[in-house]
Amino acid sequence: MHPFWQKNKILLTPHCSSITDPNSVAPQILKNYRLMKSGQALMNQVDAFRGY
């Protein structure tokens, strides 16, 4: 767990600064699908151990 999660004086918030553009996210989804089908590591995975 990241140490910031345990600090009372730090407020952690999600990154949600904009609307996702389907034209930019669709190629990423397709690439991850192809990576998954070929048994390779996916892009942009959340690292639960690091806390994000």
C-alpha positions in Angstrom: 0.0 0.0 0.0 1.3 3.5 -0.8 2.2 5.5 2.3 -0.1 8.4 1.3 -3.2 6.2 1.9 -2.3 6.2 5.6 -1.8 10.0 6.0 -4.7 11.9 7.6 -3.5 15.2 6.1 -3.4 14.0 2.5 -6.5 13.8 0.4 -6.2 11.3 -2.4 -8.7 11.9 -5.3 -9.1 10.1 -8.6 -7.8 11.6 -11.9 -11.0 12.6 -13.7 -10.1 15.8 -15.5 -11.8 15.2 -18.8 -14.2 13.1 -20.8 -12.7 10.1 -22.6 -12.7 10.5 -26.4 -13.9 7.3 -28.0 -11.6 7.9 -31.0 -8.5 7.8 -28.7 -9.5 5.0 -26.3 -10.9 2.5 -28.9 -7.4 1.8 -30.4 -6.0 1.2 -26.8 -8.9 -1.2 -26.1 -8.2 -3.1 -29.3 -4.5 -3.3 -28.6 -5.1 -4.6 -25.1 -7.5 -7.1 -26.5 -4.9 -8.4 -28.9 -2.2 -8.4 -26.2 -4.6 -10.5 -24.0 -5.4 -12.9 -26.8 -1.7 -13.5 -27.4 -0.9 -14.0 -23.7 1.2 -10.8 -23.4 1.0 -8.2 -20.6 -1.7 -5.5 -21.0 -1.0 -1.8 -21.1 -2.0 0.6 -18.3 -2.6 -1.9 -15.6 -3.4 -0.9 -12.1 -0.7 -1.9 -9.6 -2.6 -2.7 -6.4 0.7 -3.2 -4.5 1.8 0.4 -5.3 -1.7 1.7 -4.5 -2.6 3.0 -8.0 
